[in-house]
Structures are given as C-alpha cells and as structure tokens.
Amino acid sequence: MKFSAGVTMWMCGVFALVCLGFALSGFSALGGLVDEAERDLSRGYAWFWMFLFAVAFVFGVLSWLIKKGKLGPIE
C-alpha cells in the first residue's frame, strides 16, 4: 500500500493528537492517585504515550518536508 506524503502528514498529525490526549489524561490522573505503585504505573503509561506522540510528530514533520520537496526532488 502506498500513501502520499500529504496523507501521511495528516495521519501522523491525527495520531499525534490522539497520543497527546492519552498522555495528558495519564499525567492529569497522577494527582488523584494515593498508592505509589499505581502512580508509577500511570506515569509510565503517560510517558509511553508521550513517546508515541514524539514519534508521530517527527514522522509528520518528515512527511511535510518530503511534501514540500525539502528532502529531495519531487518526482
């Protein structure tokens, strides 16, 4: 399956926003947790989603650069 750079850019943007939402939800839940083990699990969950956000953001920027022709000639 072949996607254009524009479609990939938008898909990465949507996925990045979803990941950011899950991460912020995980970080906001830390204040209500009393048990330290649950707090560590929630923090790990939130950082995992932040990592996915960063990966999607980077690939979205790379797709945008490819679309604009900044990383090589447009064929």
Protein Blocks (a to p, Z undefined) as FASTA:
>chain_A
ZZdfklmmmmmmmmmmmmmmmmmmmmmmmmmpmblklmmmmmmmmmmmmmmmmmmmmmmm
mmmmmmnopnoccZZ
